[in-house]
Amino acid sequence: MEVYECLYANRFLRPYLPETCRYGPACLAEKLGAFNILYAKPENGSQGRGIIRIEKKESRFLLGHTHQENRLPEVAENVEDTVQKMEQLTGTLPYILQQGIPLLSADGRQTDFRFLVWRTGAKNDWQIASSLARTAADDAIVSNLSQGGLPAKPAPLIFHHFGKEKGRLVLELMHELAEAAAITLCSAGNGHFAEFGIDIGVDWDGKPWVIEANVKPSKA
């Protein structure tokens, strides 16, 4: 939540952030009325573990989570039932709740992009070391490679959806957002930072969304 508030203070980044709040029954009930898809994430999670996806289907809600043995979602009959099931899944761990974005997909599998950003000199000198498209495994709710996601090059996927002219603009904006997120966190966050893994999703209109910032990004 501290990361979100830090990024939200940057006016350039603000329009590209999914709505996020600290998890609680009242927040959950409010966001269920506003969005068809929500993601609940552990405040101190990593590698996609413990994430819960809530999808509104007519009058019911489907709950999928990364620690279930099979990938069939649980069904909640109403908001109150959803709150009860969420309390069982989250336990005593602190969670945040994030607006779900209708992201690009490859063969029906959700895709996002990981930008590895390194500090190269002074406090605001950052550059992108690498970028990677990550496509979720079949029926998976996250695209993390540790959860079965598949890596690919970003440009061909973006060009496939938007063509080369618009695709270049989308890629350029994603690069700007990744660097801006790193500079913002380095300047305003508590600590000394040398690298970030910035996760960015792109919706079907070509708008990028800054989904997550990771201080210990995997470089495998």
Backbone torsions as a table, in degrees:
resi	resn	phi	psi	omega
1	MET	NA	-35.8	177.8
2	GLU	-63.2	-39.7	177.7
3	VAL	-62.1	-45.9	179.9
4	TYR	-59.9	-46.2	-178.3
5	GLU	-64.4	-35.1	177.4
6	CYS	-64.8	-47.1	179.7
7	LEU	-67.3	-36.7	-178.0
8	TYR	-64.9	-27.6	179.4
9	ALA	-68.8	-17.1	177.9
10	ASN	-86.7	115.2	-174.9
11	ARG	-64.6	-29.2	176.9
12	PHE	-67.4	-41.7	-176.7
13	LEU	-78.2	-27.8	-169.6
14	ARG	-51.6	-44.9	-178.4
15	PRO	-68.0	-12.6	-176.2
16	TYR	-105.7	15.9	179.4
17	LEU	-106.9	129.9	172.4
18	PRO	-64.5	145.9	176.4
19	GLU	-57.9	134.2	-174.6
20	THR	-140.1	140.7	176.2
21	CYS	-144.9	161.4	174.7
22	ARG	-71.0	133.8	-173.8
23	TYR	-66.1	139.5	173.6
24	GLY	-172.8	160.9	-177.9
25	PRO	-55.4	-40.8	-178.4
26	ALA	-67.4	-43.8	177.8
27	CYS	-62.7	-41.7	-179.5
28	LEU	-62.2	-46.6	-179.4
29	ALA	-61.5	-40.4	179.7
30	GLU	-65.1	-47.0	-176.3
31	LYS	-71.8	-29.3	175.9
32	LEU	-63.3	-29.3	177.5
33	GLY	-79.6	-16.9	-174.8
34	ALA	-101.5	-30.7	-172.6
35	PHE	-131.4	149.4	178.5
36	ASN	-80.9	-24.1	179.9
37	ILE	-132.7	135.7	175.3
38	LEU	-131.5	152.6	172.1
39	TYR	-122.0	128.8	172.1
40	ALA	-103.3	128.6	-175.0
41	LYS	-128.7	138.5	174.9
42	PRO	-60.9	138.6	-179.8
43	GLU	-57.5	-33.6	-177.2
44	ASN	-120.2	36.6	-177.8
45	GLY	-79.8	169.5	175.4
46	SER	-155.7	153.8	176.1
47	GLN	57.7	27.4	176.1
48	GLY	77.1	4.6	-177.5
49	ARG	-74.3	140.8	174.9
50	GLY	80.2	3.1	-178.9
51	ILE	-77.0	142.0	-179.1
52	ILE	-123.8	132.3	178.0
53	ARG	-109.8	127.6	180.0
54	ILE	-116.3	121.7	-178.8
55	GLU	-123.3	130.6	178.3
56	LYS	-82.6	123.1	177.4
57	LYS	-125.7	99.5	-174.6
58	GLU	56.5	-116.7	-178.0
59	SER	-97.4	0.8	-178.3
60	ARG	-109.5	171.2	178.5
61	PHE	-132.1	133.1	179.4
62	LEU	-103.2	128.3	-178.9
63	LEU	-113.9	114.3	174.0
64	GLY	-111.2	145.0	-179.7
65	HIS	-145.1	155.8	-170.8
66	THR	-77.7	-12.3	-178.8
67	HIS	-103.6	13.7	176.5
68	GLN	-83.3	148.9	-177.1
69	GLU	-68.8	-44.0	174.2
70	ASN	-106.9	171.5	-174.8
71	ARG	-103.2	17.9	175.1
72	LEU	-80.9	126.2	-177.5
73	PRO	-71.6	152.6	171.2
74	GLU	-77.8	152.0	-178.0
75	VAL	-111.4	127.2	174.1
76	ALA	-111.0	136.6	-172.5
77	GLU	-79.3	-26.0	-177.2
78	ASN	-158.5	-176.1	-178.1
79	VAL	-63.0	-43.4	-178.5
80	GLU	-62.5	-41.2	177.7
81	ASP	-65.0	-38.0	178.2
82	THR	-63.1	-43.8	179.1
83	VAL	-59.9	-43.5	-179.5
84	GLN	-64.2	-44.4	179.9
85	LYS	-66.4	-36.0	178.8
86	MET	-66.1	-37.3	178.3
87	GLU	-63.6	-35.7	177.3
88	GLN	-68.3	-37.0	-176.3
89	LEU	-78.4	-37.4	-175.6
90	THR	-85.4	-27.6	-179.0
91	GLY	60.7	-133.8	-178.7
92	THR	-97.8	0.6	-178.6
93	LEU	-73.3	140.2	175.3
94	PRO	-73.6	135.5	-178.9
95	TYR	-126.3	158.2	165.6
96	ILE	-112.7	160.9	-179.6
97	LEU	-122.1	128.1	-173.1
98	GLN	-127.8	138.3	175.4
99	GLN	-56.6	131.9	175.3
100	GLY	-82.1	134.9	-179.2
101	ILE	-107.6	135.4	175.3
102	PRO	-72.5	88.9	-173.3
103	LEU	-82.2	160.7	173.0
104	LEU	-53.9	152.2	176.5
105	SER	-134.3	153.7	174.6
106	ALA	-117.2	114.0	-176.7
107	ASP	56.3	38.1	177.9
108	GLY	81.5	3.3	-178.9
109	ARG	-108.6	128.9	-175.1
110	GLN	-60.4	141.8	-176.7
111	THR	-129.9	138.8	169.3
112	ASP	-137.4	-174.0	-171.0
113	PHE	-134.1	134.8	177.4
114	ARG	-108.3	123.6	175.8
115	PHE	-109.5	120.4	175.3
116	LEU	-91.4	116.5	-175.1
117	VAL	-115.3	127.8	-177.5
118	TRP	-114.0	144.0	172.7
119	ARG	-82.8	128.2	-172.4
120	THR	-110.2	-9.6	-177.5
121	GLY	-168.2	-115.3	-179.4
122	ALA	-66.6	176.9	-172.2
123	LYS	-54.5	-37.6	-175.8
124	ASN	-105.3	16.0	176.7
125	ASP	-96.3	101.8	-178.7
126	TRP	-130.1	148.7	173.8
127	GLN	-143.7	154.1	179.8
128	ILE	-80.4	121.1	-179.6
129	ALA	-85.8	-33.8	179.9
130	SER	-162.4	162.1	174.8
131	SER	-142.1	150.8	-172.6
132	LEU	-149.7	133.1	168.9
133	ALA	-86.4	138.7	-179.9
134	ARG	-125.4	120.5	-179.6
135	THR	-107.3	129.3	-176.3
136	ALA	-64.8	151.3	172.5
137	ALA	-67.6	164.9	-180.0
138	ASP	-54.0	128.1	176.0
139	ASP	64.7	10.9	177.6
140	ALA	-83.8	150.5	-178.7
141	ILE	-96.3	-8.1	176.9
142	VAL	-131.7	160.5	-176.9
143	SER	-105.0	4.4	-178.1
144	ASN	-53.0	137.8	178.9
145	LEU	-61.8	-32.2	179.0
146	SER	-69.0	-15.1	178.9
147	GLN	-107.2	21.1	176.4
148	GLY	95.8	4.5	177.9
149	GLY	-65.3	155.0	-177.7
150	LEU	-111.9	134.4	-179.6
151	PRO	-84.3	152.7	176.0
152	ALA	-157.4	168.8	176.2
153	LYS	-79.5	136.6	-175.8
154	PRO	-66.4	-45.3	-170.1
155	ALA	-58.3	-48.7	-179.1
156	PRO	-58.4	-38.2	-179.6
157	LEU	-67.0	-44.7	179.4
158	ILE	-64.4	-44.3	179.8
159	PHE	-63.9	-34.9	179.1
160	HIS	-61.2	-39.3	-176.6
161	HIS	-82.9	-36.2	-169.0
162	PHE	-121.1	-2.1	-174.4
163	GLY	80.1	167.6	-172.8
164	LYS	-72.3	-39.5	-175.9
165	GLU	-64.8	-55.3	178.7
166	LYS	-69.3	-35.3	-179.6
167	GLY	-58.9	-41.1	178.4
168	ARG	-62.1	-38.6	178.7
169	LEU	-66.1	-40.2	178.1
170	VAL	-63.4	-45.6	179.6
171	LEU	-63.7	-41.1	179.6
172	GLU	-62.3	-43.1	179.6
173	LEU	-66.2	-38.9	177.1
174	MET	-60.9	-41.4	177.4
175	HIS	-61.8	-43.6	179.5
176	GLU	-62.7	-41.1	-179.7
177	LEU	-66.4	-41.6	-179.8
178	ALA	-63.1	-45.1	179.3
179	GLU	-66.9	-41.2	179.9
180	ALA	-64.2	-38.5	178.1
181	ALA	-63.4	-43.1	179.7
182	ALA	-64.3	-45.6	180.0
183	ILE	-62.4	-42.7	-178.8
184	THR	-63.4	-46.9	-179.0
185	LEU	-66.5	-38.0	179.4
186	CYS	-66.4	-38.7	-176.2
187	SER	-76.7	-38.5	-171.8
188	ALA	-104.7	-20.5	-176.0
189	GLY	-79.4	157.2	176.8
190	ASN	-84.1	120.5	178.4
191	GLY	130.4	176.5	179.1
192	HIS	-113.7	119.7	-171.8
193	PHE	-117.6	143.3	178.4
194	ALA	-126.5	-13.1	-179.8
195	GLU	-158.0	152.8	173.9
196	PHE	-141.2	148.4	166.5
197	GLY	-105.9	109.4	-177.7
198	ILE	-100.0	119.7	179.8
199	ASP	-96.7	123.7	-177.3
200	ILE	-126.6	132.1	173.8
201	GLY	-106.8	158.7	177.8
202	VAL	-126.6	128.5	179.5
203	ASP	-84.9	179.9	-172.7
204	TRP	-71.4	-13.1	175.4
205	ASP	-90.1	-4.4	180.0
206	GLY	92.8	9.6	178.9
207	LYS	-86.9	126.8	176.1
208	PRO	-79.0	151.5	177.4
209	TRP	-133.0	128.3	177.8
210	VAL	-82.3	108.1	-172.2
211	ILE	-89.7	-40.0	-173.8
212	GLU	-156.1	155.3	169.9
213	ALA	-128.9	128.2	-175.1
214	ASN	-117.6	134.0	-179.0
215	VAL	-90.1	-12.4	178.2
216	LYS	-128.4	65.5	-175.1
217	PRO	-71.4	141.2	175.3
218	SER	-69.1	138.7	179.3
219	LYS	-116.3	15.2	179.3
220	ALA	-65.7	NA	NA
